[in-house]
C-alpha cells in the first residue's frame, strides 16, 4: 500500500465513480480499476460496492477513507512545519457569521494586515453550522461562531458577547410578549444560523408556531426588508445600532433567557498551527 494507490482510492471515493476518477487523474480507467483491485487484495476486504451509477464505499472502505485523509493531512502538516520560518505569511482563511463579519471584523482585519502584510487573508461567511464543518474539514483555518461549542477536535476562545434584540419597522407598536408578533413574518438567515435557532426556540418554548418564515443570505437584506415592514427579525444590537440612531428601525428587548449570545473563535485542536493563525489568535486575545 503506497501513497499513490491511496490517492487513487481517495479520488474514487470522493467522486463515486471509477471513470470520473480516471478522468480527473488522467489515467486509463483500467489502471484505476487495477489499483483498486490490488488494494482490496492487499487488505483482503471489499472497499467499494459497484452499481450502474458508479461506486459506493463499504463499511471497510469508509474506515479506510478516514485513515487515508488523516495520512494526507499529516503529510501536508509536515510540509507546512518544514516550510514555516515563523514569519506570518501565505494563505489564512477565516470563516465568520454574516453579522460578525459586518460589524466586528473590519477593524480587526485592517490591523492584522497592517501588522502582517505578507499574509493572504480571506474571509468566508456562513452559518455557525457551516463554519464548524468547514473548520473540521480543513476548508478554513478558523471561524467566528455562536457558542459555546463542544467538540473534541476543536478549541474555542470567547471573543465577544452580543445582546440579541427584536427589530421592526419604525411604525410597529411596542412588543410586550411573543403574542404581539405571532402573526408577523420572521425574516431570518438560512438554517444553521444560531440567531435563527434562538428566535425559533423562543416560539417553541411558548408553544407557538411562526406564521411565516422568509430566509435571507445577507444581513443587509434582512435589515432592508424589516425597515420596509415585511416582517420582524432578531439580530445583535451591535449590528443594528447605526440604523436605530438613523431612525430607520425600531428595537425591542428580548426575554432574559434569549438575550445574550457568545461569539467564539474556533480552530482545530492540533499540535501544529501555522504562524499566521497563531498571530491572529494572539491578536484576538489582546
KOLTOR-804293 format. One line per 3 residues: for each residue x, y, z of N, C-alpha, C. Coordinates in Angstrom, 3 decimals, padded with zeros to 6 digits. Each point is the difference from the previous one (the first is absolute). Layout:
<pts>
X Y Z X Y Z X Y Z | ...
</pts>
This chain:
<pts>
000.856 -001.196 000.000 -000.856 001.196 000.000 000.889 001.242 000.000 | -000.081 000.790 -001.083 000.827 001.194 -000.092 -000.893 001.232 -000.117 | 000.614 001.179 000.051 -000.757 001.249 -000.023 -000.736 000.190 -001.322
000.615 -000.417 -001.086 -000.632 000.144 -001.303 -001.305 -000.798 -000.051 | 000.032 -001.227 000.499 -001.200 -000.835 000.016 -001.073 000.598 000.894 | 000.419 000.530 001.139 -000.957 000.627 000.908 -000.636 001.240 -000.635
000.781 000.743 -000.786 -000.558 001.171 -000.684 -001.051 -000.434 -001.027 | 000.256 -001.101 -000.704 -000.975 -000.535 -000.946 -001.271 -000.405 000.733 | 000.177 -000.725 001.111 -001.149 -000.426 000.804 -000.793 001.205 000.491
000.678 001.022 000.514 -000.665 001.197 000.524 -000.794 000.718 -001.097 | 000.556 000.056 -001.203 -000.665 000.685 -001.099 -001.264 -000.740 -000.435 | 000.095 -001.329 -000.091 -001.191 -000.792 -000.347 -001.077 000.172 001.066
000.416 -000.012 001.266 -000.961 000.146 001.098 -000.678 001.365 -000.054 | 000.765 001.032 -000.295 -000.546 001.362 -000.038 -000.951 000.197 -001.165 | 000.347 -000.535 -001.160 -000.807 000.209 -001.203 -001.086 -001.046 -000.185
000.143 -001.144 000.693 -001.013 -001.047 -000.116 -000.041 -000.669 -001.351 | 001.128 000.051 -000.722 000.018 -000.570 -001.343 001.440 -000.253 -000.437 | 000.265 -001.204 -000.508 001.331 -000.321 -000.505 000.297 000.790 -001.269
-000.988 000.163 -000.854 000.219 000.751 -001.243 000.287 001.467 000.277 | -000.714 000.580 000.961 000.234 001.400 000.350 001.378 000.176 000.631 | 000.392 -000.974 000.838 001.328 000.062 000.613 001.089 -000.111 -001.055
-000.202 -000.881 -000.987 000.980 -000.160 -001.084 000.149 001.301 -000.775 | -001.110 000.679 -000.227 000.037 001.262 -000.739 000.737 001.073 000.799 | -000.266 000.080 001.294 000.653 001.020 000.822 001.494 -000.264 000.153
000.366 -001.266 000.198 001.408 -000.353 000.192 000.747 -000.185 -001.319 | -000.750 000.026 -001.104 000.575 -000.162 -001.336 000.692 -001.362 -000.154 | -000.706 -001.042 000.446 000.449 -001.377 -000.161 -001.041 -000.765 -000.810
000.437 -001.123 -000.543 -000.950 -000.894 -000.645 -000.911 -000.599 001.069 | -001.271 -000.203 -000.364 -000.939 -000.551 000.972 000.432 -001.372 000.485 | 000.616 -000.767 -000.875 000.470 -001.338 000.384 001.085 000.083 001.072
000.838 001.049 -000.066 001.047 000.162 001.014 -000.600 000.306 001.368 | -001.049 000.829 000.017 -000.675 000.319 001.260 -000.623 -001.264 000.587 | -000.684 -000.762 -000.847 -000.619 -001.246 000.451 001.044 -000.950 000.567
001.139 -000.127 -000.686 001.056 -000.895 000.456 000.552 000.445 001.359 | 000.174 001.310 000.193 000.516 000.518 001.262 -000.948 -000.328 001.153 | -001.282 000.171 -000.243 -000.993 -000.289 001.041 -000.012 -001.496 000.316
000.058 -000.826 -001.031 000.014 -001.448 000.212 001.248 -000.429 000.776 | 001.136 000.563 -000.324 001.239 -000.322 000.714 -000.100 000.392 001.467 | -000.595 001.171 000.246 -000.152 000.465 001.376 -000.947 -000.909 000.778
-001.070 -000.431 -000.637 -000.953 -000.901 000.654 000.642 -001.354 000.281 | 000.838 -000.470 -000.915 000.697 -001.266 000.224 001.004 000.127 001.141 | 000.703 001.120 000.045 001.000 000.202 001.048 -000.651 000.072 001.376
-001.144 000.653 000.065 -000.686 000.159 001.280 -000.980 -001.126 000.284 | -000.201 -000.864 -000.998 -000.896 -001.153 000.119 -001.411 000.415 000.426 | -000.512 001.017 -000.681 -001.353 000.470 000.278 -000.550 000.710 -001.226
-001.312 000.142 -000.054 -000.649 000.750 -001.078 -000.175 001.446 000.434 | 000.492 000.913 -000.823 -000.039 001.421 000.343 -001.169 000.732 -000.642 | -000.467 -000.503 -001.140 -001.079 000.671 -000.726 -001.083 -000.987 -000.413
-001.244 000.485 000.034 -001.088 -000.687 -000.683 -000.071 000.589 -001.406 | -000.104 -000.855 -001.027 -000.144 000.487 -001.367 -001.460 -000.045 -000.394 | -000.490 001.083 -000.630 -001.379 000.036 -000.491 -000.037 000.778 -001.304
-001.171 000.100 -000.600 -000.129 000.610 -001.326 000.420 001.465 -000.045 | -000.148 000.705 001.115 000.317 001.430 000.018 001.426 000.285 000.453 | 000.739 -001.043 000.385 001.373 000.226 000.440 000.388 -000.903 001.143
000.536 000.593 001.071 000.454 -000.784 001.149 -000.488 000.631 001.299 | -000.052 -000.812 001.036 -000.335 000.468 001.345 000.904 -000.726 000.984 | 000.442 000.705 001.013 000.902 -000.592 000.983 -000.708 -001.044 000.853
000.722 -001.085 000.272 -000.465 -000.963 001.002 000.363 000.548 001.378 | -000.376 -000.721 001.046 000.355 000.434 001.353 001.517 000.048 000.171 | 000.696 -001.009 -000.537 001.463 -000.017 000.066 000.596 001.121 -000.853
-000.636 000.283 -001.132 000.470 001.079 -000.854 -000.113 001.349 000.690 | -001.108 000.203 000.702 -000.184 001.236 000.747 001.069 000.146 001.072 | 000.318 -001.104 000.661 001.034 000.019 001.027 001.365 000.353 -000.594
000.305 -000.616 -001.154 001.278 000.281 -000.654 000.067 001.451 -000.459 | -001.116 000.556 -000.470 -000.010 001.390 -000.443 000.344 000.939 001.151 | -000.515 -000.297 001.184 000.313 000.830 001.170 001.498 000.007 000.271
000.619 -001.189 -000.035 001.441 -000.082 000.236 000.788 000.639 -001.145 | -000.488 -000.163 -001.223 000.684 000.592 -001.155 000.039 001.515 000.115 | -001.114 000.592 000.377 -000.038 001.453 000.138 000.914 000.472 001.122
000.078 -000.765 001.070 000.918 000.355 001.082 001.446 -000.061 -000.471 | 000.315 -001.003 -000.809 001.358 -000.155 -000.517 000.391 001.204 -000.851 | -000.873 000.388 -000.922 000.315 001.135 -000.877 000.005 001.320 000.755
-000.878 000.117 001.010 000.027 001.211 000.835 001.315 000.091 000.763 | 000.498 -001.144 000.494 001.254 -000.021 000.738 001.178 000.338 -000.913 | -000.041 -000.489 -001.234 001.062 000.319 -000.969 -000.001 001.500 -000.283
-001.179 000.569 -000.197 -000.100 001.440 -000.264 000.480 000.803 001.201 | -000.352 -000.465 001.197 000.450 000.672 001.214 001.516 -000.050 000.117 | 000.588 -001.140 -000.344 001.453 -000.144 000.055 000.681 000.992 -000.945
-000.547 000.137 -001.205 000.552 000.965 -000.959 -000.091 001.415 000.555 | -001.124 000.314 000.624 -000.175 001.342 000.548 000.989 000.283 001.120 | 000.224 -001.000 000.856 000.950 000.166 001.096 001.401 000.248 -000.542
000.385 -000.776 -001.008 001.339 000.131 -000.566 000.203 001.346 -000.698 | -001.076 000.549 -000.551 000.113 001.252 -000.760 -000.276 001.246 000.836 | -000.418 -000.205 001.258 -000.373 001.129 000.843 001.235 000.583 000.677
000.343 001.235 -000.358 001.151 000.663 000.616 -000.437 000.967 001.105 | -001.244 -000.190 000.492 -000.578 000.790 001.088 -000.322 001.439 -000.416 | 000.011 000.268 -001.294 -000.423 001.301 -000.507 -001.413 -000.130 -000.549
-000.958 000.763 000.526 -001.375 -000.107 -000.510 -000.069 000.342 -001.485 | -000.393 -000.969 -000.796 -000.115 000.213 -001.442 -000.869 -001.102 -000.588 | -000.318 000.147 -001.275 -000.799 -001.019 -000.674 -001.475 000.136 000.291
-000.798 -000.972 -000.451 -001.459 000.088 000.133 -000.488 -000.225 001.435 | -001.008 000.752 000.376 -000.704 -000.184 001.273 -001.479 000.232 -000.287 | -000.807 -001.053 000.154 -001.425 000.079 -000.324 -000.808 -000.017 001.295
-000.744 001.058 000.229 -000.795 000.143 001.212 -001.479 -000.014 -000.364 | -000.775 -000.791 000.716 -001.446 -000.040 -000.184 -000.691 000.873 001.029 | -001.197 000.419 -000.299 -000.723 000.850 000.933 -001.485 -000.012 -000.293
-000.787 000.274 001.034 -001.412 000.286 -000.195 -000.122 001.336 -000.719 | -001.061 000.158 -000.756 -000.207 001.221 -000.780 -000.005 001.237 000.896 | -000.660 -000.072 001.145 -000.118 001.161 000.881 001.348 000.391 000.597
000.780 -000.979 000.412 001.317 000.287 000.565 000.914 000.622 -001.052 | -000.071 -000.526 -001.207 000.825 000.533 -001.085 -000.347 001.451 -000.297 | -001.267 000.346 000.109 -000.443 001.348 -000.355 000.444 001.044 001.013
000.025 -000.361 001.283 000.215 001.001 001.043 001.342 -000.142 000.711 | 000.372 -001.224 000.335 001.154 -000.216 000.870 001.334 -000.149 -000.714 | -000.006 -000.496 -001.228 001.245 -000.409 -000.626 000.748 001.053 -000.816
-000.651 000.999 -000.571 000.764 000.949 -000.818 001.203 000.612 000.714 | -000.173 000.497 001.216 001.114 000.619 000.724 001.064 -001.037 000.367 | -000.461 -001.191 000.387 000.932 -001.062 000.383 000.853 -000.434 -001.189
-000.639 -000.218 -001.145 000.726 -000.420 -001.200 000.964 001.087 -000.469 | -000.443 001.244 000.106 000.853 001.112 -000.422 001.277 000.053 000.832 | -000.134 -000.165 001.301 001.179 000.016 000.871 000.896 -001.201 -000.266
-000.596 -001.166 -000.195 000.785 -001.209 -000.238 000.827 000.138 -001.277 | -000.614 000.462 -001.063 000.716 000.119 -001.275 001.043 001.113 000.046 | -000.227 000.990 000.818 001.007 001.048 000.165 001.240 -000.556 000.693
-000.223 -000.886 000.973 001.123 -000.601 000.729 000.672 -001.117 -000.792 | -000.801 -000.731 -000.800 000.530 -001.169 -000.728 -000.420 000.072 -001.470 | 000.616 000.883 -000.751 -000.413 000.235 -001.394 000.267 -001.164 -000.944
000.819 -000.967 000.399 000.311 -001.127 -000.878 -001.021 -001.134 000.112 | -000.984 000.167 000.863 -001.049 -001.012 000.146 -001.104 000.278 -001.021 | -000.406 -001.025 -000.703 -001.103 000.090 -000.965 -001.288 -000.375 000.731
-000.635 000.993 000.600 -001.167 -000.226 000.862 -001.282 -000.047 -000.827 | -000.791 -001.061 000.219 -001.269 -000.175 -000.705 -001.119 -000.206 001.008 | -001.136 000.638 -000.246 -001.166 -000.147 000.866 -001.094 -000.753 -000.734
-000.578 -001.007 000.667 -001.140 -000.731 -000.542 -001.131 000.037 001.030 | -001.166 000.468 -000.408 -001.118 000.095 000.929 -000.947 -001.188 -000.159 | -000.626 -000.362 001.092 -000.943 -001.113 000.003 -000.623 -000.125 001.377
-000.898 -000.934 000.152 -000.642 -000.216 001.297 000.983 -000.660 000.965 | -000.364 -000.014 001.268 000.835 -000.664 001.002 000.230 -001.458 -000.372 | -001.044 -000.679 -000.406 000.110 -001.418 -000.372 000.941 -000.188 -001.183
-000.124 000.848 -001.011 000.870 -000.096 -001.175 001.458 000.263 000.367 | 000.235 000.986 000.852 001.358 000.342 000.387 000.664 -001.108 000.813 | -000.760 -000.628 000.878 000.553 -001.104 000.795 000.449 -001.124 -000.912
-000.844 -000.375 -000.943 000.352 -001.087 -000.920 001.180 000.381 -000.880 | 000.075 001.259 -000.413 001.102 000.442 -000.846 001.331 -000.065 000.741 | -000.007 000.337 001.289 001.229 -000.114 000.805 000.395 -001.465 000.145
-000.958 -000.852 000.297 000.289 -001.424 000.193 000.493 -000.655 -001.281 | -000.472 000.482 -001.151 000.370 -000.585 -001.288 001.228 000.683 -000.617 | 000.676 000.844 000.767 001.227 000.673 -000.467 -000.254 000.950 -001.169
-001.230 000.465 -000.136 -000.300 000.946 -001.071 000.334 001.427 000.416 | -000.055 000.287 001.290 000.411 001.293 000.541 000.843 -000.250 001.240 | 000.770 001.010 000.405 000.938 -000.168 001.115 -000.648 000.241 001.358
-000.960 000.872 000.044 -000.690 000.309 001.238 -001.271 000.754 -000.323 | -000.884 000.181 001.000 -001.277 000.651 -000.296 -000.614 000.630 001.246 | -000.743 001.078 -000.248 -000.799 000.632 001.041 -001.397 -000.603 -000.054
-000.422 -000.619 001.114 -001.300 -000.671 000.054 -000.705 000.352 001.297 | -001.298 -000.268 000.039 -000.761 000.168 001.233 000.255 -001.215 000.880 | 000.249 000.233 001.261 000.371 -001.099 000.880 -000.813 -000.016 001.284
000.460 -000.834 000.915 001.241 -000.786 -000.066 -000.130 -001.228 -000.909 | 001.178 -000.486 -000.434 000.084 -001.167 -000.871 000.713 -001.113 000.757 | -000.582 -001.163 000.008 000.629 -001.148 000.651 000.304 -001.065 -001.043
001.275 -000.081 -000.389 000.425 -001.000 -000.975 001.419 -000.424 000.365 | 000.271 -001.305 000.040 001.320 -000.472 000.448 001.165 000.426 -000.881 | -000.269 000.371 -001.255 001.073 000.361 -000.924 000.177 001.504 -000.160
-000.751 000.785 000.790 000.056 001.450 -000.154 000.381 000.694 001.304 | 000.731 001.105 -000.142 000.286 000.901 001.116 -000.817 001.260 -000.228 | -000.573 000.549 001.062 -000.800 001.205 -000.126 000.499 001.079 000.948
-000.042 001.230 -000.476 000.366 001.162 000.800 -001.156 000.994 -000.064 | -000.480 000.444 001.159 -001.071 000.995 -000.002 000.573 001.360 -000.377 | -000.621 000.657 -000.977 000.520 001.299 -000.456 -001.010 001.143 000.152
-001.278 -000.273 -000.141 -001.017 001.037 000.154 -001.202 -000.572 000.729 | -000.763 000.870 000.629 -001.330 -000.366 000.485 -000.991 000.974 -000.621 | -000.992 -000.539 -000.675 -000.982 000.827 -000.696 -001.330 -000.016 000.745
-000.724 001.110 -000.106 -001.362 000.069 000.534 -000.969 -000.040 -001.173 | -000.849 -001.006 -000.011 -000.982 -000.137 -001.065 -001.218 000.878 000.277 | -000.498 000.642 -001.045 -001.193 000.836 000.118 -000.931 -000.288 -001.168
-001.270 000.268 000.208 -000.973 -000.072 -001.085 000.031 001.319 -000.749 | -000.106 -000.068 -001.322 -000.059 001.220 -000.793 -001.239 -000.015 -000.885 | -000.609 001.159 -000.131 -001.187 000.168 -000.832 000.129 001.320 -000.757
-000.951 000.265 -000.869 -000.068 001.320 -000.629 -000.388 001.011 001.068 | 000.242 001.275 -000.261 -000.175 001.028 001.038 -001.471 000.211 000.371 | -000.923 -000.431 -000.848 -001.419 000.201 000.297 -000.582 -001.103 000.879
000.778 -001.052 000.259 -000.511 -001.139 000.774 -000.236 000.407 001.454 | -001.108 -000.439 000.584 -000.261 000.326 001.412 000.947 -000.749 000.919 | 000.089 000.415 001.272 000.877 -000.684 000.967 -000.339 -001.486 000.111
001.008 -000.804 000.296 -000.178 -001.446 000.151 000.200 -000.359 001.465 | -001.048 -000.529 000.622 000.085 -000.365 001.412 000.075 -001.506 000.214 | -000.446 -000.781 -001.013 000.068 -001.455 000.097 000.015 -000.580 -001.400
000.249 -001.306 -000.076 000.070 -000.660 -001.298 -001.346 000.023 -000.723 | -001.092 000.176 000.748 -001.323 000.050 -000.617 -000.141 001.210 -000.918 | 000.823 001.037 000.268 -000.069 001.208 -000.820 000.593 -000.199 -001.390
000.741 -001.111 -000.196 000.667 -000.199 -001.289 -000.336 -001.349 -000.634 | -000.901 -000.759 000.588 -000.250 -001.360 -000.475 -000.552 -000.055 -001.417 | -000.589 001.103 -000.471 -000.537 000.004 -001.367 000.953 000.652 -001.000
001.155 000.478 000.466 000.940 000.665 -000.888 000.926 -001.008 -000.679 | 000.561 000.379 -001.130 000.959 -000.837 -000.721 001.376 000.154 000.630 | 000.670 -001.129 000.241 001.355 000.032 000.544 000.997 000.083 -001.152
000.860 000.984 000.025 001.038 000.165 -001.021 001.314 -000.488 000.604 | 000.534 -001.086 -000.532 001.133 -000.675 000.646 001.036 -000.447 -001.031 | 001.167 -000.384 000.514 001.017 -000.612 -000.844 -000.398 -001.451 -000.278
000.788 -000.666 -000.856 -000.281 -001.383 -000.353 000.164 -000.930 001.214 | -000.537 -001.207 -000.097 000.111 -000.997 001.062 001.473 -000.226 000.366 | 000.272 -000.080 001.299 001.377 -000.136 000.480 000.467 001.247 000.711
-000.752 001.109 -000.183 000.324 001.249 000.682 -000.464 -000.080 001.453 | 000.883 000.317 000.922 -000.335 -000.108 001.426 -001.041 001.036 000.414 | 000.043 001.203 -000.616 -000.986 001.024 000.344 -001.396 -000.458 -000.420
-000.080 -000.608 -001.161 -001.289 -000.541 -000.441 -000.461 -001.081 000.972 | 000.924 -000.880 000.407 -000.356 -001.055 000.931 -000.519 000.561 001.308 | 000.621 001.077 000.458 -000.420 000.649 001.238 -001.411 000.581 -000.151
-000.228 000.607 -001.136 -001.309 000.607 -000.289 -001.086 -001.071 -000.024 | 000.237 -001.067 -000.741 -000.990 -001.066 -000.122 -000.210 -000.719 001.332 | 001.074 -000.134 000.783 -000.124 -000.663 001.296 -000.931 000.775 000.925
000.061 001.306 -000.083 -000.888 000.836 000.808 -001.465 -000.320 -000.313 | -000.331 -000.142 -001.281 -001.358 -000.360 -000.387 -000.379 -001.380 000.548 | 000.916 -000.967 -000.151 -000.302 -001.358 000.442 -000.185 -000.060 001.520
000.796 000.779 000.726 -000.139 000.021 001.461 -001.358 000.542 000.434 | -000.512 000.916 -000.821 -001.322 000.576 000.296 -001.125 -000.795 -000.654 | 000.402 -001.175 -000.600 -000.977 -000.882 -000.648 -000.749 000.711 -001.132
000.771 000.730 -000.789 -000.564 000.691 -001.151 000.784 -000.362 -001.256 | -000.632 000.151 -001.140 000.647 -000.266 -001.278 000.057 001.298 -000.793 | 001.166 000.360 -000.535 000.088 001.225 -000.792 -000.989 -000.017 -001.154
-000.621 001.132 -000.272 -000.984 000.097 -001.078 000.642 -000.259 -001.357 | 001.170 000.604 -000.237 000.715 -000.162 -001.256 001.463 000.337 000.218 | 000.880 -000.696 -000.738 001.436 000.244 000.098 000.553 000.316 -001.383
000.766 001.083 -000.103 000.689 000.353 -001.238 001.513 -000.056 000.261 | 000.730 -000.703 -000.863 001.436 -000.169 000.179 000.785 000.990 -000.852 | 001.132 000.473 000.558 000.872 000.943 -000.688 001.447 -000.462 000.128
000.826 000.458 -000.926 001.408 -000.357 000.023 000.901 001.080 000.548 | -000.533 001.231 000.150 000.818 001.112 000.478 -000.731 000.775 001.083 | 000.792 000.646 000.855 -000.588 000.816 001.060 -000.642 001.251 -000.593
000.589 000.533 -001.068 -000.585 001.176 -000.639 -001.389 -000.307 -000.555 | -000.169 -001.203 -000.543 -001.300 -000.396 -000.517 -001.056 -000.044 001.088 | 000.365 -000.562 001.149 -000.937 -000.071 001.121 -000.362 001.393 000.493
001.009 000.836 000.209 -000.240 001.348 000.531 -000.864 000.815 -000.956 | 000.296 -000.103 -001.287 -000.781 000.751 -000.976 -001.460 -000.400 -000.013 | -000.266 -001.301 000.081 -001.379 -000.493 -000.042 -000.743 000.270 001.299
000.708 -000.053 001.130 -000.639 000.366 001.266 -000.389 001.476 -000.032 | 000.921 000.841 -000.475 -000.268 001.438 -000.081 -001.204 000.302 -000.889 | -000.184 -000.834 -001.028 -001.126 000.201 -000.923 -001.310 -000.558 000.534
000.044 -000.655 001.177 -001.221 -000.500 000.613 -000.416 -001.388 -000.424 | 000.925 -000.770 -000.613 -000.357 -001.342 -000.466 -000.049 -001.027 001.132 | 000.589 000.313 001.139 000.004 -000.946 001.103 000.904 000.483 001.115
000.319 -000.925 000.915 000.855 000.336 001.135 001.195 -000.945 000.006 | 001.043 000.379 000.751 001.173 -000.850 000.086 000.638 000.125 001.370 | 000.980 -000.846 000.247 000.773 000.024 001.227 001.476 000.054 -000.389
000.693 001.055 000.423 001.402 000.187 -000.336 000.742 000.588 001.188 | 001.335 -000.087 000.024 000.775 000.636 001.066 -000.180 001.521 -000.043 | -000.066 000.616 001.164 -000.206 001.448 000.058 001.136 000.756 -000.674
001.223 -000.574 000.013 001.144 000.671 -000.629 -000.186 000.125 -001.508 | -000.755 -000.921 -000.591 -000.188 -000.007 -001.448 -000.971 001.088 -000.442 | -000.992 000.274 000.841 -001.056 000.921 -000.434 000.085 001.355 000.706
001.043 000.232 000.801 000.112 001.243 000.775 -000.058 001.237 -000.893 | 000.723 -000.043 -001.116 000.027 001.143 -000.914 -001.390 000.292 -000.564 | -000.735 -001.062 -000.330 -001.334 000.164 -000.580 -000.988 000.539 001.035
000.184 -000.373 001.262 -000.842 000.523 001.070 000.251 001.496 000.153 | 001.269 000.405 -000.018 000.353 001.412 000.131 -000.539 000.825 -001.162 | -000.003 -000.614 -001.199 -000.475 000.711 -001.183 -001.528 000.021 -000.085
-000.654 -000.795 000.864 -001.450 -000.002 000.026 -000.660 -000.818 -001.085 | 000.727 -000.987 -000.564 -000.582 -000.843 -001.054 -000.513 -001.332 000.543 | 000.321 -000.323 001.240 -000.468 -001.227 000.647 -000.440 000.312 001.423
-000.843 -000.875 000.535 -000.378 000.093 001.413 000.479 -001.254 000.712 | 000.552 000.176 001.190 000.578 -001.097 000.775 -000.904 -000.348 001.172 | -000.130 -001.316 000.275 -000.815 -000.482 001.116 000.820 -001.014 000.792
-000.112 000.034 001.328 000.781 -000.909 000.847 -000.528 -001.423 -000.077 | 000.916 -000.939 000.223 -000.330 -001.420 000.037 -000.149 -000.453 001.444 | -000.690 -001.147 000.240 -000.004 -000.595 001.340 001.434 -000.322 000.433
000.264 000.034 001.283 001.359 -000.187 000.510 000.647 -001.292 -000.468 | -000.752 -001.108 -000.043 000.605 -001.283 -000.334 000.360 -000.121 -001.474 | -000.450 000.941 -000.797 000.328 -000.028 -001.432 000.969 001.115 -000.398
000.370 000.865 000.928 000.614 001.265 -000.366 001.482 -000.092 -000.341 | 000.765 -000.728 000.772 001.455 000.001 -000.146 000.484 -001.198 -000.824 | 000.973 000.245 -000.856 000.624 -001.075 -000.769 001.486 000.313 -000.131
000.812 -001.022 000.163 001.453 000.171 -000.055 000.509 -000.316 -001.407 | 000.952 000.797 -000.461 000.678 -000.273 -001.261 001.369 -000.593 000.337 | 000.256 -001.174 -000.550 001.251 -000.711 000.266 000.838 -000.055 -001.270
001.322 -000.048 000.185 000.882 -000.298 -001.127 000.465 -001.433 000.172 | -000.232 -000.828 -001.018 000.351 -001.414 000.083 001.091 -000.342 -001.000 | 000.814 -000.988 000.365 001.023 -000.531 -000.908 000.305 -001.431 000.416
000.670 -000.715 -000.874 000.231 -001.423 000.247 001.000 -000.219 001.133 | -000.232 -001.067 000.747 000.886 -000.378 001.098 001.143 -000.838 -000.570 | 001.094 000.668 -000.372 001.129 -000.681 -000.623 001.306 000.459 000.629
001.030 -000.833 -000.144 001.309 000.351 000.548 000.626 001.160 -000.759 | -000.237 000.044 -001.316 000.581 001.056 -000.813 -001.072 000.933 -000.526 | 000.198 001.294 000.191 -000.845 001.023 -000.592 000.911 000.971 -000.743
-000.384 000.425 -001.193 000.841 000.940 -000.742 000.188 001.295 000.773 | 001.155 000.622 -000.190 000.311 001.233 000.721 -001.031 001.082 -000.272 | -000.519 000.051 -001.232 -001.009 001.015 -000.339 -001.240 -000.147 000.877
-000.418 -001.244 000.273 -001.172 -000.229 000.852 000.324 000.291 001.461 | 001.189 -000.387 000.450 000.397 000.270 001.381 000.008 001.491 000.290 | 000.488 000.803 -000.945 000.032 001.453 000.189 -001.418 000.570 000.008
-000.899 -000.587 -000.794 -001.385 000.434 -000.036 -000.663 -000.279 001.350 | 000.216 -001.196 000.520 -000.566 -000.369 001.300 000.571 000.885 001.097 | 001.285 000.288 -000.080 000.634 000.878 000.991 -000.598 001.397 -000.033
-000.298 000.497 -001.207 -000.605 001.319 -000.123 -001.392 000.026 000.625 | -000.745 -001.109 -000.169 -001.338 -000.088 000.589 000.066 000.059 001.534 | 000.975 -000.676 000.556 000.123 -000.063 001.466 000.348 001.352 000.597
000.591 000.869 -000.822 000.377 001.322 000.498 -001.115 001.023 -000.190
</pts>
